[in-house]
Amino acid sequence: MLYQEVYAVSQSDKRGWKKLATKKYPKPLIFHDGRLALTPTPLKSLAMLMWLPYGIILSVIRITLAFTLPFKISTPLLTFSGLRLTSSIPENAHKSNGHGHLYVCNHRTLLDPLYISFSLHKKLIAVTYSLSKMSEIIAPIKTVRLSRNRDIDAKMMKTLLQQGDVVVCPEGTTCREPYLLRFSSLFSEMCDEITPVAVDTHVSMFYGTTASGLKALDPVFFLADPFPAYTVELLTQVRPSQFPRVSENAEECRFEVANHIQAEIGNTLGFECTKLTRKDKYLILAGNEGVVFNRRNSKPRNSQQ
């Protein structure tokens, strides 16, 4: 026998059930998967199924507008389609200092660099830890993959900064809930002027992220939402050279800068900073370390998110 006691729930008990507030969860909800951002009640499920065909068509239209038209033309058209973008840009955000700017943002969806580019009305170079081939092909801005080798990636990012403005998401993967994963310290070595960017999203029907599903469809699902919203806020520039080095230890300084920027973004968004990593996320949600094997050469490659 697999059980010793059975409790039958009465109809009166069921009528008294209420949705448990997130703050009352026994443990904080940081990682979860699945595409639905709504509770699948019969009425909401029916509405979602009725909307889905129109949502897919709308998603294709939005992608076409964003990826083919100039910013000044596509932005009002996308707003008319129901897509919302709220941005806060300081007056000196566009001033040039002789080399490219480095923008460091938290990671909500694969579209983060694109929305920052829309907010600034200029092309950026997006440095990604990994990206699906489909997203890489249709991206309207230049995307460059990191190799996860510190020396190689540092040299490549310094070269890219000589070519233009660069945006990087040091969390390495997306997080849906109001938490920030641990920031990689690699970006803090690149230049002496770093602009933190606080990014947040809101959807009512579909999530634009997944750990176990087909990640090439992430932008499609996000843009299929009836009214997807993005908030982009540029924060005060951070200068790593102004941070006191503990016993002149540059490595400790890097971590100090990364933790400071993580805290600044977290305070702006009202998010809680954690020490969880990309590896922790994939172990919890997908049962692996975010690495898949290429069958042709049996070499591991990074999961595409």
ROZAVO-117656 format. One line per field, with one value per residue: residue in one letter; residue number from 0; x, y, z of N, C-alpha, C in turn. Coordinates in steps of 0.02 Angstrom, whole numbers. Each point is the difference from the previous one (the first is absolute). Layout:
REM ROZAVO-117656
code <- [A|...]
pos <- [NUM|...]
npx <- [X|...]
npy <- [Y|...]
npz <- [Z|...]
capx <- [X|...]
capy <- [Y|...]
capz <- [Z|...]
cpx <- [X|...]
cpy <- [Y|...]
cpz <- [Z|...]
REM end
This chain:
REM ROZAVO-117656
code <- [M|L|Y|Q|E|V|Y|A|V|S|Q|S|D|K|R|G|W|K|K|L|A|T|K|K|Y|P|K|P|L|I|F|H|D|G|R|L|A|L|T|P|T|P|L|K|S|L|A|M|L|M|W|L|P|Y|G|I|I|L|S|V|I|R|I|T|L|A|F|T|L|P|F|K|I|S|T|P|L|L|T|F|S|G|L|R|L|T|S|S|I|P|E|N|A|H|K|S|N|G|H|G|H|L|Y|V|C|N|H|R|T|L|L|D|P|L|Y|I|S|F|S|L|H|K|K|L|I|A|V|T|Y|S|L|S|K|M|S|E|I|I|A|P|I|K|T|V|R|L|S|R|N|R|D|I|D|A|K|M|M|K|T|L|L|Q|Q|G|D|V|V|V|C|P|E|G|T|T|C|R|E|P|Y|L|L|R|F|S|S|L|F|S|E|M|C|D|E|I|T|P|V|A|V|D|T|H|V|S|M|F|Y|G|T|T|A|S|G|L|K|A|L|D|P|V|F|F|L|A|D|P|F|P|A|Y|T|V|E|L|L|T|Q|V|R|P|S|Q|F|P|R|V|S|E|N|A|E|E|C|R|F|E|V|A|N|H|I|Q|A|E|I|G|N|T|L|G|F|E|C|T|K|L|T|R|K|D|K|Y|L|I|L|A|G|N|E|G|V|V|F|N|R|R|N|S|K|P|R|N|S|Q|Q]
pos <- [0|1|2|3|4|5|6|7|8|9|10|11|12|13|14|15|16|17|18|19|20|21|22|23|24|25|26|27|28|29|30|31|32|33|34|35|36|37|38|39|40|41|42|43|44|45|46|47|48|49|50|51|52|53|54|55|56|57|58|59|60|61|62|63|64|65|66|67|68|69|70|71|72|73|74|75|76|77|78|79|80|81|82|83|84|85|86|87|88|89|90|91|92|93|94|95|96|97|98|99|100|101|102|103|104|105|106|107|108|109|110|111|112|113|114|115|116|117|118|119|120|121|122|123|124|125|126|127|128|129|130|131|132|133|134|135|136|137|138|139|140|141|142|143|144|145|146|147|148|149|150|151|152|153|154|155|156|157|158|159|160|161|162|163|164|165|166|167|168|169|170|171|172|173|174|175|176|177|178|179|180|181|182|183|184|185|186|187|188|189|190|191|192|193|194|195|196|197|198|199|200|201|202|203|204|205|206|207|208|209|210|211|212|213|214|215|216|217|218|219|220|221|222|223|224|225|226|227|228|229|230|231|232|233|234|235|236|237|238|239|240|241|242|243|244|245|246|247|248|249|250|251|252|253|254|255|256|257|258|259|260|261|262|263|264|265|266|267|268|269|270|271|272|273|274|275|276|277|278|279|280|281|282|283|284|285|286|287|288|289|290|291|292|293|294|295|296|297|298|299|300|301|302|303|304]
npx <- [42|-17|-57|-4|-7|-64|7|-66|12|-37|-59|-21|44|-20|-62|30|21|59|17|52|7|37|-15|-54|36|2|14|47|-45|56|1|-27|-32|-8|-43|-47|-18|-51|-45|11|-39|-60|-20|55|-6|-66|8|45|-40|-48|43|20|-48|-38|17|-3|-57|-23|24|-22|-56|0|17|-45|-43|15|0|-49|-32|17|39|9|1|43|29|-25|22|55|3|-17|46|13|57|18|30|22|29|55|16|57|8|47|-54|-6|28|42|38|-10|-41|-14|-65|3|-54|-12|-38|-53|-14|-48|16|-2|-56|32|51|-50|-30|59|9|-63|15|60|-41|36|40|-9|54|-39|30|-5|-21|-60|-15|-66|9|-64|10|54|-37|-55|51|-31|30|63|5|34|18|-7|63|-12|47|19|57|-30|-47|48|41|-50|-20|65|5|-54|27|50|-47|-22|-63|14|-46|4|-23|32|-67|6|-56|-61|-32|-55|20|-23|45|60|22|48|30|16|62|-9|-61|14|30|-57|-28|13|-46|-38|-49|-22|-36|-52|-13|-62|-38|-54|-26|-54|32|54|40|47|-1|49|1|-58|-31|-31|62|1|-49|52|32|-15|12|57|13|-18|29|-61|27|51|31|40|42|29|44|31|48|21|45|30|48|20|30|-62|-2|1|60|-27|49|-26|-53|20|12|18|34|14|6|37|28|7|18|39|16|9|30|32|7|19|34|21|6|30|54|-3|60|21|24|-62|15|23|55|-12|-14|49|37|-31|3|61|27|26|61|-52|24|-2|-4|49|-47|16|17|-59|6|4|-60|1|-44|-49|25]
npy <- [-59|50|-7|39|58|6|59|-2|39|35|8|0|-50|-28|16|-22|-35|26|39|-39|53|28|52|-40|-5|-65|-2|47|22|-29|-66|8|-50|-8|-3|-29|64|-37|4|-63|49|-31|55|3|-65|9|52|-37|-53|42|24|-61|-16|46|-29|-58|18|23|-57|-31|35|-10|-63|-1|33|-37|-51|36|34|62|17|56|-48|-48|46|52|-36|-15|64|16|-48|41|7|-6|59|-5|57|-3|53|0|64|-24|-37|51|30|16|-50|-10|-37|-63|7|-18|-31|-1|-51|-2|-64|28|20|-38|36|-12|-25|-32|-11|-15|-36|-23|-9|-21|-33|-54|-21|-58|-21|-52|-3|-61|-33|4|-23|-9|-45|-17|9|-36|-38|2|-2|58|-24|19|-66|-5|-63|-8|-13|42|23|13|-28|-50|-7|8|-35|-44|6|0|-49|-29|18|-20|-47|2|15|-27|-49|-13|-62|24|-2|4|14|-13|47|-36|-25|37|-36|14|-35|-39|59|-19|-6|-38|28|-9|-43|11|44|65|-12|-19|-11|-4|-52|29|-64|12|-54|2|-59|-11|-25|23|-45|45|-47|-43|-51|-29|55|14|19|-28|-29|14|31|-56|-37|34|3|-62|25|8|11|-25|6|51|-2|53|-6|51|-28|28|28|-58|23|-56|50|18|-66|0|-13|-56|29|48|-35|-3|-62|19|45|-48|-43|47|13|-65|-9|53|-18|-62|27|40|-50|-41|51|12|-64|3|-24|-63|17|-46|-56|-11|-52|8|-26|38|48|-20|-4|55|35|-13|-1|55|9|-7|-62|7|-62|20|-30|52|40|-12|63|16|28|65|-10|5|22]
npz <- [0|-43|32|53|-29|-7|-29|7|-53|41|-29|63|10|-56|20|54|-52|13|-51|13|39|-46|38|-6|-57|14|-66|-9|-44|-19|-7|-59|-30|-66|-50|38|-8|-18|48|-20|23|3|32|39|8|4|39|31|-4|17|45|12|-43|31|58|-32|-30|59|25|-54|7|66|-10|-50|38|53|-43|-29|48|-16|52|-32|-46|20|38|-36|-51|33|18|-63|-8|51|-31|63|-6|62|-16|38|-39|36|11|41|-12|-43|52|-47|19|-65|37|-12|11|63|-24|64|-19|39|5|-38|-61|-55|9|57|-35|-30|58|23|-55|7|64|-21|-42|15|-47|29|31|-9|60|-25|53|-28|-60|-9|-48|14|66|-13|-39|39|43|14|55|1|-5|57|-10|65|9|53|-41|63|-15|-33|46|46|-37|-9|65|15|-44|26|58|-38|-11|62|13|59|-4|66|7|53|4|-67|32|-22|34|9|57|50|-33|23|-51|19|3|-62|23|-55|-2|65|-41|-33|41|1|-46|50|-44|63|-20|30|-11|-16|6|-38|13|-36|-53|-32|28|-4|49|-6|43|-11|-21|-57|12|-60|37|40|-50|-33|54|13|-65|16|54|25|60|-33|58|-16|52|-26|49|-29|35|55|-40|-6|40|-28|-32|16|-12|67|-21|20|36|-40|20|-64|17|61|-34|-44|51|28|-59|-14|63|-8|-62|22|53|-42|-43|49|26|-62|-12|59|-33|20|23|-41|25|-21|-37|-61|27|52|-43|-40|54|20|-57|-21|61|-29|-24|-42|-6|-66|-24|-38|-33|-38|51|30|-22|65|-7|8|50|-44|54]
capx <- [-42|41|-25|-31|-57|-31|-42|-45|-14|-70|-14|4|71|24|-25|38|69|22|67|49|43|70|38|-16|27|49|65|-8|-4|49|2|-55|1|-66|-14|-59|8|-65|-26|-42|-70|-37|-14|62|26|-40|22|67|-5|-31|47|63|11|11|63|55|3|23|71|37|-3|44|70|15|7|59|63|9|-9|41|-28|-48|-61|-26|-21|-72|-41|-1|-42|-69|-18|-12|63|15|69|11|72|25|68|32|17|68|7|24|64|54|63|55|-4|-68|-28|-17|-63|-8|-70|-26|-24|-70|-13|51|-9|27|43|-39|-39|47|16|-58|-4|54|-5|63|20|46|27|-22|44|-42|33|-23|-57|-23|16|-55|4|60|-10|-49|15|16|63|54|6|63|-2|58|25|6|70|8|51|-24|-58|23|32|-52|-42|39|-1|-68|-9|33|-42|-64|-29|-11|-44|11|-42|47|-32|12|-63|-56|-36|-67|-24|37|65|58|50|68|30|69|43|41|-12|30|69|1|11|-6|-66|-52|-67|-48|-66|-51|-49|-54|-51|-66|-43|-62|-22|55|69|48|61|-9|62|-4|-34|36|16|-7|-68|-8|-26|-67|-50|-4|-35|-69|-40|-42|29|65|27|70|23|72|24|73|20|62|59|45|70|38|62|-14|-11|61|22|20|70|19|-19|-45|-53|-50|-32|-48|-60|-31|-35|-57|-50|-28|-47|-57|-39|-30|-56|-50|-34|-42|-58|-32|14|47|61|16|63|-16|32|-31|5|-52|-65|-11|-3|-66|-55|11|37|67|37|-8|46|-24|55|-4|7|50|68|-7|26|-54|-7|-43|-72|-13|-34]
capy <- [59|60|54|-23|43|36|56|20|72|14|56|62|15|24|67|45|5|62|-2|18|55|-20|14|-50|-65|-26|17|49|-26|36|-33|-43|-7|-1|59|36|49|6|-60|-32|-14|-13|62|28|-46|12|64|-9|-39|43|52|-28|11|71|17|-22|47|64|-8|4|70|39|-18|30|72|15|-22|24|72|41|8|54|-21|-61|11|16|-54|-53|25|-7|-71|-21|-11|59|12|58|7|57|8|63|46|-11|-71|-6|34|-45|13|-24|-72|-25|-6|-67|-2|-62|-4|-64|-39|-21|-41|7|64|55|46|34|53|53|33|41|55|46|17|-12|-70|-25|-67|-42|-55|-51|-62|-48|26|-47|20|39|67|32|17|53|57|61|28|-48|-43|-36|-49|-9|-69|-19|0|69|37|10|44|67|29|13|56|62|14|23|67|46|4|32|-10|-71|-16|-68|-22|-43|-56|-59|-31|41|-15|31|27|61|-17|6|-53|26|32|-16|60|10|64|54|10|20|71|38|31|-52|26|-52|9|-39|-23|-41|-18|-22|-36|-23|-65|-46|18|-1|-36|-70|-36|-67|0|23|69|43|28|47|65|-8|-3|64|48|-23|24|57|65|-7|64|3|60|7|59|7|25|39|-37|-26|0|-49|28|36|-47|-16|-69|-31|-21|6|-63|17|-50|18|61|-20|-25|57|38|-40|-2|67|11|-43|31|61|-20|-30|53|38|-41|-31|-72|-26|-28|-68|-29|-54|7|-34|-72|-16|2|-57|-61|-2|-3|-47|-58|-1|61|46|-19|-54|-28|0|-70|-10|-7|-21|52|38|70|33|2|62|53]
capz <- [0|-7|42|62|18|-56|21|-54|1|-13|-44|39|6|-64|-10|42|-22|-30|-27|51|-20|-9|61|50|-19|48|-26|-54|-68|-42|-65|-23|-72|-31|-41|20|54|33|33|-51|17|-63|-37|-25|-51|-61|-28|-27|-62|-51|-19|-25|-72|-13|32|-43|-56|26|15|-63|-22|43|-17|-65|9|41|-30|-68|-6|46|67|3|-33|30|70|5|-27|51|55|-24|0|69|34|41|20|43|8|36|-26|21|-54|-24|-19|-68|-8|-19|34|-42|-11|10|67|23|37|38|21|23|-57|6|-60|-51|-34|40|-38|-52|31|19|-63|-17|47|-15|-71|-34|-5|51|-10|56|17|31|20|-49|-37|-50|-68|-26|29|-26|-71|-9|43|-39|24|-2|59|3|53|43|0|70|19|23|-38|-69|2|18|-59|-51|20|-8|-72|-18|27|-46|-59|15|67|15|56|24|56|38|35|-40|-17|21|62|-6|63|21|29|-44|8|11|-59|-17|8|-59|-31|39|-22|-70|-9|62|3|-8|12|19|-29|35|-49|26|-49|25|-47|31|-27|-18|18|-56|20|17|13|-28|-64|-60|17|-59|0|54|-23|-29|54|33|-43|-10|56|-22|16|33|21|19|33|-6|36|5|65|2|-20|52|-21|41|26|62|54|36|-8|63|-4|-70|-32|-55|-4|49|-24|-51|33|34|-51|-22|53|6|-55|13|53|-26|-42|44|38|-46|-19|58|-4|50|-29|23|-23|-45|-65|-57|13|49|-34|-44|41|31|-49|-56|22|-29|14|-55|-53|-42|-39|-72|-21|-53|27|69|44|30|-16|48|-15|-34|37]
cpx <- [44|-24|-35|-62|-24|-44|-41|-17|-72|-8|5|73|27|-23|39|73|14|72|49|46|73|40|-11|25|50|72|-9|0|47|0|-65|-2|-71|-14|-57|14|-66|-19|-50|-69|-38|-11|63|30|-37|22|69|-2|-31|49|61|9|14|68|60|8|27|74|42|1|48|73|21|11|65|65|12|-3|46|-37|-57|-67|-31|-27|-73|-45|-6|-44|-73|-23|-13|63|20|74|5|75|17|74|28|21|69|10|31|68|56|64|59|-1|-71|-20|-12|-63|-8|-70|-16|-36|-71|-21|58|-3|28|45|-38|-40|44|20|-56|-3|52|-3|67|17|50|28|-18|48|-41|41|-20|-64|-20|17|-54|3|60|-10|-45|15|19|63|52|2|66|-2|65|20|2|72|18|49|-24|-57|20|31|-52|-42|37|3|-67|-12|35|-43|-66|-22|-21|-47|9|-46|42|-32|9|-63|-56|-30|-66|-22|43|64|54|48|69|28|71|41|40|-7|37|72|5|17|-11|-66|-53|-67|-47|-69|-49|-56|-54|-52|-65|-38|-61|-20|57|67|45|65|-17|69|0|-34|44|13|-3|-68|-11|-26|-71|-53|-6|-40|-70|-45|-41|33|67|30|72|14|76|22|76|17|65|60|44|71|39|64|-9|-12|66|17|25|70|25|-15|-52|-59|-56|-37|-52|-65|-37|-41|-63|-55|-33|-52|-62|-46|-35|-62|-56|-38|-48|-64|-40|9|50|60|13|70|-11|28|-42|-1|-54|-68|-13|-1|-69|-55|8|40|68|34|-5|46|-31|58|-15|14|56|70|0|30|-58|-1|-52|-72|-19|-45|49]
cpy <- [62|57|-30|40|38|55|23|74|11|60|66|21|30|72|52|8|68|-9|25|55|-23|9|-53|-70|-24|15|50|-33|42|-28|-38|2|-4|65|43|46|10|-65|-33|-20|-11|63|29|-45|9|65|-7|-38|41|53|-27|9|72|22|-19|48|68|-3|6|72|43|-14|33|75|18|-13|29|76|38|12|52|-19|-60|11|19|-55|-58|21|-6|-72|-27|-12|64|2|64|5|64|7|66|42|-15|-71|-8|33|-51|20|-29|-75|-23|-1|-74|5|-69|-4|-68|-34|-25|-44|10|68|59|47|39|58|57|40|45|63|54|26|-5|-74|-17|-67|-41|-58|-51|-61|-56|26|-51|27|45|72|38|24|61|62|61|35|-56|-39|-39|-47|-1|-74|-31|-15|73|40|16|51|72|35|18|60|67|20|28|71|52|11|37|-14|-73|-6|-73|-13|-49|-54|-65|-37|43|-22|38|37|61|-16|11|-57|32|27|-25|64|17|71|57|15|36|74|35|38|-53|31|-57|17|-47|-16|-42|-11|-17|-33|-25|-69|-49|27|-5|-32|-73|-31|-68|-3|23|75|48|33|51|69|-5|-1|67|50|-23|19|60|67|-9|68|-7|66|1|65|-1|33|40|-43|-19|-2|-50|28|37|-46|-15|-74|-27|-28|0|-64|15|-49|16|63|-17|-23|56|41|-37|-1|69|14|-44|32|63|-17|-30|52|40|-38|-26|-75|-19|-32|-69|-19|-60|14|-34|-76|-22|-3|-63|-66|-8|-13|-55|-62|-7|66|51|-13|-58|-23|2|-71|-11|-11|-17|50|39|71|30|-3|70|47|32]
cpz <- [0|44|61|18|-61|27|-60|8|-20|-46|37|11|-65|-13|41|-20|-32|-25|53|-27|-3|64|53|-19|53|-19|-57|-69|-44|-70|-13|-76|-26|-35|27|59|37|34|-48|24|-66|-41|-30|-55|-66|-33|-32|-66|-56|-24|-37|-76|-18|29|-43|-60|22|16|-63|-26|41|-15|-65|7|36|-37|-69|-6|47|66|0|-32|36|71|5|-26|51|59|-19|2|71|40|37|18|39|13|37|-17|24|-60|-30|-25|-69|-11|-14|38|-39|-11|17|73|16|43|32|27|30|-58|12|-59|-49|-35|39|-40|-53|29|25|-63|-22|45|-16|-72|-35|2|55|-22|61|9|40|19|-47|-31|-53|-69|-30|25|-27|-71|-7|42|-42|24|0|66|-4|59|40|0|69|20|16|-43|-70|0|17|-60|-53|19|-6|-74|-22|25|-43|-63|13|71|9|59|19|59|42|42|-39|-20|28|66|-3|62|22|39|-52|15|7|-65|-10|4|-62|-27|36|-20|-67|-10|66|6|-16|16|18|-30|36|-49|35|-54|35|-57|36|-24|-13|26|-62|18|13|13|-34|-68|-57|7|-60|-3|56|-23|-28|54|35|-41|-18|58|-22|12|37|16|21|34|-1|34|5|66|-5|-18|59|-28|45|30|66|59|35|-8|67|-9|-72|-39|-54|-4|49|-21|-53|31|35|-49|-23|52|9|-54|8|53|-25|-43|43|39|-45|-16|60|1|54|-35|31|-23|-45|-70|-54|10|49|-34|-41|39|31|-51|-52|20|-31|16|-56|-57|-39|-44|-74|-25|-50|28|73|49|30|-25|48|-23|-23|41|48]
REM end
